[in-house]
Amino acid sequence: MATPSQQPPPYGSPNQPPLQQQGQQYVHQYVQQNPHGFVQSQPPREGFSDISGGYGYNQPPHSPQPMVNTSSTSVVVSQPQCGPTILVNPAPYSYMTPAVLTCIFCCWITGIGAIIAAAMSQGQASEMKYDEARKSATIAKILTLVTLCCGIGGYVICIVVAVAGSSNKDGY
């Protein structure tokens, strides 16, 4: 260990005050020049070296401030409000397809009436007269079923007559 008499000589010329006093002078001079506090140095321009390190001390490179998430999530809970309830009546099924098919394959007499009732139902539904359209659709449904029954009955009668006619040829 070094004793007080063996202290190394100070680094600097004998005419200058010790280093600690020099640092205090620099800080005092800086505070007088910048009374509002520290001033952030500008980043160096390309091609030039940064000489604004300040009074012989190396400053760390400027790093961006850490991002702080200040957003918050708000949850709003509400109960359903009582209000007017609007009921929408869907257009009724018009039975157009069954009416056409039964008219072609079963009986054209009642089938034409079923097609007319189905067309009326479609027209009234497009005019948003749903009650009248339901009545016309019910008539089309009834006429379609009547046409189907007439057609099935007609086929049964034709088959019976054909069987009976062929049996008469045998002499019975």
Accessible surface in RSA format (square Angstrom, percent):
REM  Atomic radii and reference values for relative SASA: ProtOr
REM  Chains: A
REM  Algorithm: Lee & Richards
REM  Probe-radius: 1.40
REM  Slices: 20
REM RES _ NUM      All-atoms   Total-Side   Main-Chain    Non-polar    All polar
REM                ABS   REL    ABS   REL    ABS   REL    ABS   REL    ABS   REL
RES MET A   1   231.32 119.8 155.10 102.7  76.21 181.5 135.61 115.3  95.71 126.8
RES ALA A   2    64.91  59.7  35.86  55.3  29.05  66.1  37.48  52.8  27.43  72.7
RES THR A   3    68.03  48.4  65.77  66.7   2.26   5.4  65.35  87.8   2.68   4.1
RES PRO A   4   120.60  87.9 105.75  96.4  14.85  54.0 106.75  88.1  13.85  86.1
RES SER A   5   106.50  90.0  65.17  87.0  41.32  95.2  58.14 123.8  48.36  67.7
RES GLN A   6   119.04  66.6  96.95  70.9  22.09  52.6  34.88  74.2  84.16  63.8
RES GLN A   7   118.44  66.2  98.84  72.2  19.60  46.7  36.11  76.9  82.33  62.4
RES PRO A   8    91.66  66.8  73.54  67.0  18.12  65.9  79.27  65.4  12.39  77.0
RES PRO A   9   106.56  77.7  96.66  88.1   9.90  36.0 102.91  85.0   3.65  22.7
RES PRO A  10   115.15  83.9  94.64  86.3  20.51  74.6 104.53  86.3  10.62  66.0
RES TYR A  11   185.61  86.7 168.20  95.7  17.40  45.3 131.09  98.5  54.52  67.2
RES GLY A  12    54.57  67.3   0.00   N/A  54.57  67.3  28.99  79.6  25.58  57.3
RES SER A  13    58.39  49.3  42.71  57.0  15.68  36.1  41.41  88.2  16.98  23.8
RES PRO A  14   134.13  97.8  96.17  87.7  37.97 138.0 109.10  90.1  25.04 155.6
RES ASN A  15   144.97 100.0 110.81 107.1  34.16  82.2  31.29  75.3 113.67 109.9
RES GLN A  16   102.86  57.5  88.21  64.5  14.65  34.9  21.13  45.0  81.73  62.0
RES PRO A  17    53.12  38.7  41.57  37.9  11.56  42.0  48.69  40.2   4.43  27.5
RES PRO A  18    79.86  58.2  71.32  65.0   8.54  31.0  79.71  65.8   0.16   1.0
RES LEU A  19   116.54  64.9 105.85  75.7  10.69  26.9 106.01  74.5  10.53  28.3
RES GLN A  20   139.09  77.8 124.91  91.3  14.18  33.8  47.09 100.2  92.01  69.8
RES GLN A  21    89.69  50.2  88.77  64.9   0.92   2.2  25.32  53.9  64.37  48.8
RES GLN A  22    33.61  18.8  33.36  24.4   0.25   0.6  10.23  21.8  23.39  17.7
RES GLY A  23    16.95  20.9   0.00   N/A  16.95  20.9  16.07  44.1   0.88   2.0
RES GLN A  24   112.86  63.1 106.47  77.8   6.39  15.2  41.86  89.1  70.99  53.8
RES GLN A  25   106.08  59.3  98.55  72.0   7.53  17.9  41.07  87.4  65.02  49.3
RES TYR A  26    99.51  46.5  99.23  56.5   0.28   0.7  55.06  41.4  44.45  54.8
RES VAL A  27    92.84  61.1  90.85  82.2   1.99   4.8  92.84  80.7   0.00   0.0
RES HIS A  28   113.50  62.0 109.11  75.8   4.38  11.2  78.47  80.9  35.03  40.8
RES GLN A  29    83.63  46.8  82.67  60.4   0.96   2.3  22.82  48.6  60.80  46.1
RES TYR A  30    50.94  23.8  50.94  29.0   0.00   0.0  40.72  30.6  10.21  12.6
RES VAL A  31    85.77  56.4  84.00  76.0   1.77   4.3  84.57  73.5   1.20   3.2
RES GLN A  32   119.31  66.7  91.73  67.0  27.58  65.7  39.54  84.2  79.77  60.5
RES GLN A  33   110.65  61.9  82.10  60.0  28.55  68.0  39.51  84.1  71.14  54.0
RES ASN A  34    40.33  27.8  32.60  31.5   7.72  18.6   4.65  11.2  35.68  34.5
RES PRO A  35   100.51  73.3  69.25  63.1  31.26 113.6  70.84  58.5  29.67 184.4
RES HIS A  36   185.08 101.2 147.87 102.8  37.21  95.2 106.57 109.8  78.50  91.3
RES GLY A  37    33.90  41.8   0.00   N/A  33.90  41.8  31.89  87.5   2.01   4.5
RES PHE A  38   188.54  94.3 157.99  97.9  30.54  79.5 157.99  95.8  30.54  87.4
RES VAL A  39   106.95  70.4  85.55  77.4  21.41  51.6  88.59  77.0  18.36  49.8
RES GLN A  40   122.52  68.5 100.37  73.4  22.16  52.8  51.15 108.9  71.37  54.1
RES SER A  41    58.09  49.1  36.87  49.2  21.22  48.9  23.61  50.3  34.48  48.3
RES GLN A  42   146.80  82.1 133.30  97.4  13.50  32.1  56.86 121.0  89.94  68.2
RES PRO A  43   100.62  73.3  85.67  78.1  14.95  54.3  91.23  75.3   9.39  58.3
RES PRO A  44    81.38  59.3  53.15  48.4  28.23 102.6  62.93  52.0  18.45 114.7
RES ARG A  45   180.29  75.7 168.75  86.0  11.54  27.5  67.73  92.6 112.56  68.2
RES GLU A  46   171.76  98.6 146.96 111.2  24.80  59.1  67.85 131.2 103.91  84.8
RES GLY A  47    85.66 105.6   0.00   N/A  85.66 105.6  43.30 118.8  42.36  94.9
RES PHE A  48   134.44  67.3 118.65  73.5  15.79  41.1 123.19  74.7  11.25  32.2
RES SER A  49    93.59  79.1  66.99  89.4  26.60  61.3  54.56 116.2  39.03  54.7
RES ASP A  50    86.34  60.5  54.53  54.3  31.81  75.2  19.37  45.6  66.97  66.8
RES ILE A  51   161.11  91.7 130.25  97.0  30.86  74.4 136.96  98.6  24.14  65.5
RES SER A  52    56.70  47.9  39.87  53.2  16.83  38.8  46.27  98.5  10.43  14.6
RES GLY A  53    23.58  29.1   0.00   N/A  23.58  29.1  21.35  58.6   2.22   5.0
RES GLY A  54    30.11  37.1   0.00   N/A  30.11  37.1  21.54  59.1   8.57  19.2
RES TYR A  55    99.43  46.4  68.10  38.7  31.33  81.5  67.95  51.1  31.48  38.8
RES GLY A  56    85.01 104.8   0.00   N/A  85.01 104.8  45.13 123.8  39.89  89.3
RES TYR A  57   146.15  68.2 141.58  80.6   4.57  11.9 110.35  82.9  35.79  44.1
RES ASN A  58   152.12 104.9 122.55 118.4  29.57  71.2  32.87  79.1 119.25 115.3
RES GLN A  59   110.32  61.7  86.48  63.2  23.84  56.8  26.39  56.2  83.93  63.7
RES PRO A  60   114.21  83.2  94.85  86.5  19.36  70.4 101.81  84.1  12.40  77.1
RES PRO A  61   123.26  89.8 102.84  93.7  20.42  74.2 114.53  94.6   8.73  54.3
RES HIS A  62   125.14  68.4  89.64  62.3  35.50  90.8  64.25  66.2  60.89  70.8
RES SER A  63    76.63  64.8  68.15  90.9   8.49  19.6  36.87  78.5  39.76  55.7
RES PRO A  64   115.92  84.5  99.78  91.0  16.14  58.7 104.12  86.0  11.80  73.4
RES GLN A  65   145.67  81.5 132.23  96.6  13.43  32.0  59.05 125.7  86.62  65.7
RES PRO A  66   108.75  79.3  88.33  80.5  20.42  74.2  99.36  82.0   9.40  58.4
RES MET A  67   184.72  95.7 153.80 101.8  30.92  73.6 124.82 106.1  59.89  79.3
RES VAL A  68   112.31  73.9  90.74  82.1  21.57  52.0  94.12  81.8  18.19  49.3
RES ASN A  69   126.19  87.0  92.03  88.9  34.16  82.3  39.98  96.2  86.21  83.3
RES THR A  70   122.02  86.8  89.98  91.2  32.05  76.4  64.43  86.5  57.59  87.1
RES SER A  71    89.85  75.9  62.14  82.9  27.71  63.8  52.72 112.3  37.13  52.0
RES SER A  72   100.68  85.1  67.13  89.6  33.55  77.3  45.71  97.3  54.97  77.0
RES THR A  73   126.99  90.3  95.19  96.5  31.80  75.8  62.81  84.4  64.18  97.0
RES SER A  74    93.31  78.9  64.32  85.8  28.99  66.8  38.02  81.0  55.29  77.5
RES VAL A  75   122.14  80.4  89.53  81.1  32.61  78.6  92.72  80.6  29.42  79.8
RES VAL A  76   132.47  87.2 100.76  91.2  31.72  76.4 103.97  90.3  28.50  77.3
RES VAL A  77   129.67  85.3  98.84  89.5  30.84  74.3 101.91  88.5  27.76  75.3
RES SER A  78    93.27  78.8  63.26  84.4  30.01  69.1  34.73  74.0  58.53  82.0
RES GLN A  79   143.70  80.4 135.55  99.1   8.16  19.4  39.89  84.9 103.82  78.7
RES PRO A  80   131.30  95.7 101.71  92.7  29.60 107.6 113.85  94.0  17.46 108.5
RES GLN A  81   158.33  88.5 130.20  95.2  28.14  67.0  60.08 127.9  98.26  74.5
RES CYS A  82   138.68 104.9 101.61 113.3  37.07  87.1  42.92 108.7  95.76 103.3
RES GLY A  83    50.63  62.4   0.00   N/A  50.63  62.4  27.67  75.9  22.96  51.4
RES PRO A  84   132.96  96.9 101.59  92.6  31.37 114.0 113.20  93.5  19.77 122.9
RES THR A  85   115.94  82.5  82.84  84.0  33.11  78.9  57.56  77.3  58.38  88.3
RES ILE A  86   144.86  82.4 118.68  88.4  26.18  63.1 121.83  87.7  23.03  62.5
RES LEU A  87   153.46  85.5 128.18  91.7  25.28  63.5 129.43  90.9  24.02  64.7
RES VAL A  88   124.18  81.7  98.48  89.2  25.71  61.9 101.40  88.1  22.79  61.8
RES ASN A  89    73.98  51.0  69.16  66.8   4.83  11.6   0.99   2.4  73.00  70.6
RES PRO A  90   101.15  73.7  91.53  83.4   9.61  34.9  99.98  82.5   1.16   7.2
RES ALA A  91    62.11  57.1  37.17  57.4  24.94  56.7  37.17  52.3  24.94  66.1
RES PRO A  92    28.87  21.0   9.89   9.0  18.97  69.0  18.89  15.6   9.97  62.0
RES TYR A  93   134.95  63.0 118.76  67.6  16.18  42.1 105.81  79.5  29.14  35.9
RES SER A  94    13.04  11.0  10.93  14.6   2.11   4.9   3.65   7.8   9.39  13.2
RES TYR A  95    54.35  25.4  54.35  30.9   0.00   0.0  27.63  20.8  26.72  32.9
RES MET A  96    46.12  23.9  44.88  29.7   1.24   3.0  41.52  35.3   4.60   6.1
RES THR A  97    84.90  60.4  79.94  81.0   4.96  11.8  50.42  67.7  34.48  52.1
RES PRO A  98    39.79  29.0  36.05  32.9   3.74  13.6  39.79  32.9   0.00   0.0
RES ALA A  99     0.00   0.0   0.00   0.0   0.00   0.0   0.00   0.0   0.00   0.0
RES VAL A 100    54.38  35.8  54.38  49.2   0.00   0.0  54.38  47.3   0.00   0.0
RES LEU A 101    89.84  50.0  89.07  63.7   0.77   1.9  89.34  62.7   0.50   1.3
RES THR A 102    13.64   9.7  12.61  12.8   1.03   2.5  13.63  18.3   0.01   0.0
RES CYS A 103    18.57  14.0  14.54  16.2   4.02   9.5   0.27   0.7  18.29  19.7
RES ILE A 104   117.69  67.0  85.26  63.5  32.43  78.2  91.32  65.8  26.37  71.6
RES PHE A 105   129.29  64.7 124.22  76.9   5.08  13.2 127.70  77.4   1.59   4.5
RES CYS A 106    36.50  27.6  10.82  12.1  25.67  60.3   0.48   1.2  36.01  38.8
RES CYS A 107    28.40  21.5  24.04  26.8   4.36  10.2   7.51  19.0  20.89  22.5
RES TRP A 108   164.77  66.1 163.66  79.2   1.11   2.6 137.16  73.1  27.61  44.8
RES ILE A 109   118.72  67.6 104.75  78.0  13.97  33.7 106.24  76.5  12.48  33.9
RES THR A 110    32.77  23.3  28.96  29.4   3.81   9.1  32.77  44.0   0.00   0.0
RES GLY A 111     0.00   0.0   0.00   N/A   0.00   0.0   0.00   0.0   0.00   0.0
RES ILE A 112    82.97  47.2  82.91  61.8   0.06   0.1  82.97  59.7   0.00   0.0
RES GLY A 113    25.18  31.0   0.00   N/A  25.18  31.0  22.03  60.5   3.15   7.1
RES ALA A 114     0.00   0.0   0.00   0.0   0.00   0.0   0.00   0.0   0.00   0.0
RES ILE A 115    48.98  27.9  48.98  36.5   0.00   0.0  48.98  35.3   0.00   0.0
RES ILE A 116    98.99  56.3  96.87  72.2   2.12   5.1  98.84  71.2   0.14   0.4
RES ALA A 117     7.67   7.1   6.09   9.4   1.58   3.6   7.44  10.5   0.23   0.6
RES ALA A 118     0.00   0.0   0.00   0.0   0.00   0.0   0.00   0.0   0.00   0.0
RES ALA A 119    48.55  44.6  39.43  60.9   9.12  20.7  40.41  56.9   8.14  21.6
RES MET A 120   101.48  52.6  93.33  61.8   8.15  19.4  79.95  68.0  21.52  28.5
RES SER A 121     0.49   0.4   0.42   0.6   0.07   0.2   0.00   0.0   0.49   0.7
RES GLN A 122    87.59  49.0  79.31  58.0   8.28  19.7  30.15  64.2  57.44  43.6
RES GLY A 123    33.56  41.4   0.00   N/A  33.56  41.4  32.63  89.5   0.93   2.1
RES GLN A 124    35.26  19.7  34.84  25.5   0.42   1.0  11.21  23.9  24.05  18.2
RES ALA A 125    16.29  15.0  10.39  16.0   5.90  13.4  10.64  15.0   5.64  14.9
RES SER A 126    92.93  78.5  54.79  73.1  38.14  87.9  53.36 113.6  39.57  55.4
RES GLU A 127   108.78  62.5  83.11  62.9  25.67  61.1  38.87  75.2  69.91  57.1
RES MET A 128   145.89  75.6 126.47  83.7  19.42  46.2  90.89  77.3  55.00  72.9
RES LYS A 129    99.71  48.6  91.55  56.2   8.16  19.4  54.82  49.3  44.89  47.8
RES TYR A 130    51.49  24.0  48.07  27.4   3.41   8.9  23.42  17.6  28.07  34.6
RES ASP A 131   100.24  70.2  95.70  95.3   4.53  10.7  29.11  68.5  71.12  70.9
RES GLU A 132    83.52  47.9  81.84  61.9   1.68   4.0  30.12  58.3  53.40  43.6
RES ALA A 133     0.00   0.0   0.00   0.0   0.00   0.0   0.00   0.0   0.00   0.0
RES ARG A 134    88.82  37.3  87.24  44.5   1.58   3.8  53.45  73.1  35.37  21.4
RES LYS A 135   144.01  70.3 139.16  85.4   4.86  11.6  89.63  80.7  54.38  57.9
RES SER A 136     7.34   6.2   6.91   9.2   0.43   1.0   1.03   2.2   6.31   8.8
RES ALA A 137     5.37   4.9   5.37   8.3   0.00   0.0   5.37   7.6   0.00   0.0
RES THR A 138    72.28  51.4  69.82  70.8   2.46   5.9  47.96  64.4  24.31  36.8
RES ILE A 139    93.30  53.1  92.74  69.1   0.56   1.3  93.29  67.2   0.00   0.0
RES ALA A 140     0.00   0.0   0.00   0.0   0.00   0.0   0.00   0.0   0.00   0.0
RES LYS A 141    92.68  45.2  92.36  56.7   0.32   0.8  39.65  35.7  53.03  56.5
RES ILE A 142    95.81  54.5  95.13  70.9   0.68   1.6  95.70  68.9   0.12   0.3
RES LEU A 143    49.40  27.5  49.40  35.3   0.00   0.0  49.40  34.7   0.00   0.0
RES THR A 144    10.53   7.5  10.53  10.7   0.00   0.0  10.53  14.1   0.00   0.0
RES LEU A 145    94.30  52.5  94.08  67.3   0.23   0.6  94.23  66.2   0.07   0.2
RES VAL A 146    62.50  41.1  60.17  54.5   2.33   5.6  62.47  54.3   0.02   0.1
RES THR A 147     0.00   0.0   0.00   0.0   0.00   0.0   0.00   0.0   0.00   0.0
RES LEU A 148    71.95  40.1  71.95  51.5   0.00   0.0  71.95  50.5   0.00   0.0
RES CYS A 149    86.75  65.6  77.02  85.9   9.73  22.9  27.36  69.3  59.39  64.0
RES CYS A 150    58.77  44.5  42.16  47.0  16.61  39.0  15.29  38.7  43.49  46.9
RES GLY A 151     4.26   5.2   0.00   N/A   4.26   5.2   3.21   8.8   1.05   2.4
RES ILE A 152    96.59  55.0  95.63  71.2   0.96   2.3  96.45  69.5   0.14   0.4
RES GLY A 153    28.05  34.6   0.00   N/A  28.05  34.6  27.83  76.4   0.22   0.5
RES GLY A 154    32.09  39.6   0.00   N/A  32.09  39.6  30.16  82.8   1.93   4.3
RES TYR A 155   126.55  59.1 125.64  71.5   0.91   2.4  98.39  73.9  28.16  34.7
RES VAL A 156    81.31  53.5  80.39  72.8   0.92   2.2  81.31  70.6   0.00   0.0
RES ILE A 157   113.29  64.5 112.07  83.5   1.22   2.9 113.29  81.6   0.00   0.0
RES CYS A 158    82.74  62.6  74.46  83.0   8.28  19.5  25.20  63.9  57.53  62.0
RES ILE A 159   111.65  63.5 109.30  81.4   2.35   5.7 111.65  80.4   0.00   0.0
RES VAL A 160    90.77  59.7  87.36  79.1   3.40   8.2  90.03  78.2   0.74   2.0
RES VAL A 161    95.90  63.1  92.80  84.0   3.09   7.5  94.32  82.0   1.58   4.3
RES ALA A 162    64.18  59.0  47.65  73.5  16.53  37.6  58.26  82.0   5.92  15.7
RES VAL A 163    94.33  62.1  92.62  83.9   1.70   4.1  94.22  81.9   0.10   0.3
RES ALA A 164    47.93  44.1  43.51  67.1   4.42  10.1  47.60  67.0   0.33   0.9
RES GLY A 165    33.09  40.8   0.00   N/A  33.09  40.8  29.92  82.1   3.18   7.1
RES SER A 166    65.18  55.1  56.84  75.9   8.34  19.2  42.30  90.1  22.88  32.1
RES SER A 167    46.96  39.7  44.29  59.1   2.66   6.1  34.50  73.5  12.46  17.5
RES ASN A 168   103.56  71.4  87.23  84.3  16.33  39.3  22.46  54.0  81.10  78.4
RES LYS A 169   182.70  89.1 145.64  89.4  37.06  88.2  97.33  87.6  85.37  90.9
RES ASP A 170   109.79  76.9  74.07  73.7  35.72  84.5  18.41  43.3  91.38  91.1
RES GLY A 171    65.91  81.3   0.00   N/A  65.91  81.3  34.43  94.5  31.48  70.5
RES TYR A 172   211.41  98.7 159.08  90.5  52.33 136.2 136.23 102.4  75.18  92.7
END  Absolute sums over single chains surface
CHAIN  1 A    15280.7      12407.2       2873.5       9885.8       5394.8
END  Absolute sums over all chains
TOTAL         15280.7      12407.2       2873.5       9885.8       5394.8
